[in-house]
Amino acid sequence: MKLRNLFGSALLGLGALAAVNTGLRYEGELESPLDGDDGVFRWRGMDVAYTEAGDPDDPDLVLLHGINAAASSGEWRAVFDDLADDYHVVAPDFPGYGRSDRPPLRYSAALYEDFVHDFLAEFDEPAVVASSLSAAYAAAAADEPDGTEGGVTLSGFVAVCPTAVAGPSPPKDWLRELLRAPLVGQALFNGITSKPSIRYFNADHGYDDPSNPSAEWTDYEWRTTHVENARFAPASFVSGTLNSDVDLAAAFRELGVPPTIVWGREATVSPLTDGRELADATDARLVVFDRARLLPHVEHPERFVETVQETLVAGATA
């Protein structure tokens, strides 16, 4: 009798958990967070969403968002319009994120490096602005100066708090599999991406000014983490399996264009000491933004746009 009661309680608990998970799913259409024309890049059977703006005859500038639980091209919302005044700006949502398809893959750094390579190859010597881990993916996709590696030739490169490691090292495969689990994994992910958690992570290491992300933006981040299959790419991120094997300093030296590294002085997850060491190792220009953490382009958009323009002018005349 006790065993039967225990079994029944377990079934009720699982049923309640499933109901909660289902109730938290966002069933609406996720709109683009950027003001521009929406497009789709068909890649390996997936529809990868992107937004573009500006004159197509202007130089191509690709904006690659960072990787985290609530990542999307909306990271560039504060600078997208202003950059489009002078450039043909294109901002994709990585596979598994934003409005792109989110198949239940075991996402990896190699997958994203291939995606960045193939996406950039659609353009003729594009300039790139890349945030956090995506800077490592972009550096891996770029050509060496002699063009022998089959990579993509860039006309300019700006990296925001670049890193090759943003999760546990070595990776924790068990954590990835736990978050991929249908009931428990979904419940854990719902906890990680609840609005209080999103606000906490933004205040803890995203923004120096905790009031910077608006309530509307927090709501968008919540919705983008509660669509179907939203947990699979972040499961790889949280477990460290999206860490890149790229030697960031060596890759930056081989870009063929002078890179600019942008860093928030108050950054804690990726401290400024990392930026200084990388700049010293690569002779890159380092631009430090006061009163900013990992997202100086959101907290100080006007100065960031100026920094990008200065970098691309320097690259064009190098």
C-alpha positions in Angstrom: 0.0 0.0 0.0 2.8 2.4 0.9 4.6 1.6 -2.3 1.5 2.2 -4.3 1.0 5.6 -2.5 4.6 6.5 -3.2 4.3 5.6 -6.8 1.1 7.6 -7.1 2.7 10.6 -5.5 5.6 10.4 -7.8 3.3 10.4 -10.8 1.4 13.3 -9.5 4.7 15.2 -8.9 5.8 14.5 -12.5 2.5 15.5 -13.8 2.6 18.8 -11.9 6.1 19.5 -13.1 5.1 18.8 -16.7 2.1 21.1 -16.3 4.3 23.9 -14.8 6.8 23.6 -17.7 4.0 23.7 -20.3 2.4 26.7 -18.6 5.7 28.6 -18.8 6.2 28.0 -22.5 5.8 31.1 -24.7 3.5 30.2 -27.6 3.5 33.6 -29.3 5.6 34.8 -32.3 9.0 36.1 -31.3 9.4 39.4 -33.1 12.7 40.9 -34.2 14.2 43.1 -31.6 15.9 45.2 -34.3 14.4 47.7 -36.7 15.2 46.5 -40.2 14.3 44.0 -42.9 14.1 40.4 -41.7 15.7 37.6 -43.7 16.5 33.9 -43.5 19.8 32.2 -44.1 19.3 28.5 -44.9 22.1 26.5 -43.2 22.4 22.8 -42.7 18.6 22.3 -42.8 18.0 25.2 -40.4 16.4 28.6 -40.9 18.7 31.2 -39.4 17.0 34.5 -38.9 18.8 37.8 -39.4 17.9 41.5 -39.6 19.6 43.9 -42.0 19.4 47.6 -42.4 21.3 50.3 -44.3 22.1 50.8 -48.0 23.2 47.4 -49.5 25.8 49.3 -51.5 27.5 50.4 -48.3 30.3 48.3 -46.8 29.0 45.1 -45.1 29.1 45.0 -41.3 28.1 41.8 -39.5 27.2 42.0 -35.9 27.6 38.7 -34.0 25.9 38.5 -30.6 27.5 36.9 -27.5 26.4 33.5 -26.2 24.5 33.1 -23.0 21.1 31.7 -21.9 19.1 34.6 -23.3 21.3 35.5 -26.3 19.9 37.1 -29.4 20.7 39.7 -32.0 18.8 42.1 -29.8 22.2 42.6 -28.0 22.9 45.2 -30.7 19.6 47.1 -30.3 21.3 50.3 -29.0 23.7 50.7 -31.9 22.0 49.0 -34.9 20.2 52.0 -36.3 23.2 54.4 -36.0 25.6 51.9 -37.6 23.2 51.5 -40.5 23.6 55.1 -41.4 27.1 54.3 -42.8 27.1 50.5 -43.3 25.0 47.7 -44.6 24.5 46.1 -41.2 23.4 42.4 -40.8 22.8 40.8 -37.4 21.9 37.1 -37.3 20.5 35.1 -34.4 22.8 32.1 -34.0 21.2 28.6 -34.5 19.5 27.7 -31.3 18.9 31.3 -30.3 16.5 34.2 -31.0 14.2 33.7 -34.0 16.4 31.0 -35.6 15.5 27.4 -35.6 16.3 25.5 -32.4 16.6 21.8 -33.1 17.5 19.7 -30.1 21.2 19.4 -31.1 24.2 19.0 -28.9 25.5 22.4 -29.9 29.3 22.8 -30.0 31.9 25.5 -30.6 32.8 23.7 -33.9 29.2 24.0 -35.1 29.2 27.7 -34.3 32.6 28.3 -35.9 31.3 26.6 -39.1 28.1 28.7 -39.0 30.1 31.9 -38.6 32.4 31.0 -41.4 29.6 30.1 -43.8 27.5 33.2 -42.9 30.4 35.6 -43.3 31.3 33.9 -46.6 28.0 35.3 -48.0 29.6 38.7 -48.0 32.6 40.2 -49.9 35.2 41.0 -47.2 32.8 42.0 -44.5 33.7 43.9 -41.3 32.7 42.1 -38.1 31.8 43.3 -34.6 31.6 40.3 -32.3 30.8 39.9 -28.6 32.3 37.5 -26.1 32.5 33.9 -27.4 31.4 34.9 -30.9 34.7 36.8 -31.3 36.6 33.5 -31.0 34.2 31.9 -33.5 34.8 34.8 -35.9 38.5 34.8 -35.5 38.5 31.1 -36.3 36.6 31.8 -39.5 38.9 34.5 -40.7 41.6 34.1 -43.3 45.3 34.1 -42.5 47.0 36.9 -44.3 48.2 34.7 -47.2 44.7 33.3 -47.7 45.8 29.7 -47.5 43.4 28.5 -44.8 40.2 28.7 -46.7 38.8 31.2 -44.2 37.0 34.5 -44.7 38.8 37.7 -45.4 37.7 40.6 -43.2 37.9 44.3 -43.8 37.7 45.2 -40.1 37.3 43.6 -36.7 36.0 44.8 -33.3 35.8 42.4 -30.4 33.7 43.2 -27.3 35.1 41.5 -24.2 36.3 38.6 -26.4 36.9 35.2 -24.8 37.4 31.6 -25.9 36.2 30.2 -22.6 32.8 31.2 -21.1 31.8 28.0 -19.2 33.4 25.3 -17.1 36.7 24.0 -18.4 37.0 21.2 -18.9 33.3 20.9 -20.0 30.8 19.2 -17.8 28.9 16.8 -20.1 26.7 15.6 -17.3 25.4 19.2 -16.8 24.5 19.5 -20.4 22.6 16.2 -20.3 20.8 17.2 -17.1 19.5 20.4 -18.7 18.5 18.5 -21.8 16.3 16.2 -19.8 12.6 16.6 -20.7 11.1 17.4 -17.3 13.8 18.1 -14.7 16.0 19.8 -17.3 13.2 22.0 -18.5 12.3 22.9 -14.9 15.9 23.8 -14.1 16.2 26.0 -17.2 12.9 27.7 -16.4 14.4 28.6 -13.0 17.7 29.9 -14.6 15.7 32.0 -17.0 13.0 33.3 -14.7 12.6 37.1 -14.8 14.2 37.5 -11.3 17.2 35.4 -12.5 17.5 37.4 -15.7 17.5 40.6 -13.7 20.1 39.2 -11.3 22.5 38.1 -14.1 22.1 41.4 -15.9 22.9 43.3 -12.7 25.7 41.0 -11.6 27.8 41.0 -14.7 26.0 42.3 -17.7 25.5 46.0 -16.9 27.2 48.4 -14.6 23.9 50.3 -14.3 21.3 47.7 -13.2 18.5 50.0 -14.4 19.9 50.0 -18.0 17.9 47.0 -19.4 14.3 48.1 -19.6 11.3 46.1 -18.4 10.4 45.6 -22.1 13.9 44.1 -22.8 13.7 41.8 -19.7 10.4 40.6 -21.0 11.9 39.9 -24.4 14.8 38.0 -22.9 12.2 35.9 -20.9 10.2 35.2 -24.0 13.2 34.2 -26.1 14.2 31.7 -23.4 10.7 30.2 -23.1 9.9 29.2 -26.7 10.0 25.6 -27.7 13.5 24.0 -27.5 15.0 27.1 -26.0 17.1 25.2 -23.5 19.3 23.1 -25.9 21.9 25.6 -27.0 22.1 27.2 -23.5 22.6 23.7 -22.1 25.8 23.5 -24.1 26.8 27.0 -23.0 26.3 26.4 -19.3 28.2 23.1 -19.4 31.2 24.6 -21.2 30.8 22.7 -24.4 30.7 25.9 -26.4 34.2 26.9 -25.3 36.5 27.3 -28.3 39.9 25.7 -28.8 41.0 28.8 -30.6 44.2 30.5 -29.4 42.7 33.9 -29.3 45.9 35.9 -29.3 47.3 33.9 -32.3 44.0 34.2 -34.2 43.9 37.9 -33.6 47.4 38.3 -34.9 46.5 36.4 -38.1 43.3 38.4 -38.9 45.0 40.5 -41.6 43.4 43.7 -40.3 44.2 45.6 -37.1 41.7 44.5 -34.5 40.1 46.7 -31.8 39.3 45.2 -28.5 36.5 46.9 -26.4 36.2 46.3 -22.7 34.1 47.5 -19.8 36.3 48.7 -17.0 33.9 47.2 -14.4 33.6 43.8 -16.0 34.0 41.0 -13.5 33.2 37.7 -15.4 35.8 38.7 -18.1 38.0 41.2 -16.1 39.9 44.1 -17.8 43.2 42.4 -17.0 42.2 39.8 -19.6 41.7 42.5 -22.1 45.0 44.2 -21.4 46.9 40.9 -21.7 45.2 40.1 -25.0 45.9 43.6 -26.4 49.6 43.4 -25.3 49.9 39.9 -27.0 48.4 41.1 -30.3 49.3 44.8 -30.5 45.6 45.4 -30.8 44.0 48.7 -29.9 42.3 48.5 -26.5 39.4 50.8 -25.8 38.2 50.8 -22.2 34.7 52.1 -21.4 34.2 53.4 -17.9 31.0 52.6 -16.1 30.4 49.5 -18.2 30.7 45.7 -17.8 30.2 43.1 -20.6 27.8 45.3 -22.7 29.5 48.7 -23.3 27.7 48.9 -26.6 24.4 49.0 -24.8 25.5 51.3 -21.9 27.5 53.8 -24.1 26.1 53.4 -27.6 27.3 56.7 -29.1 30.9 56.2 -28.1 30.8 52.6 -29.2 29.6 53.6 -32.7 32.4 56.1 -32.9 34.9 53.3 -31.9 33.6 51.0 -34.6 33.8 53.8 -37.2 37.4 54.6 -36.2 38.4 51.0 -36.4 36.9 50.4 -39.9 38.4 53.6 -41.3 41.8 52.4 -39.9 41.3 49.0 -41.5 40.4 50.5 -44.8 43.6 52.6 -44.9 45.9 49.9 -43.4 
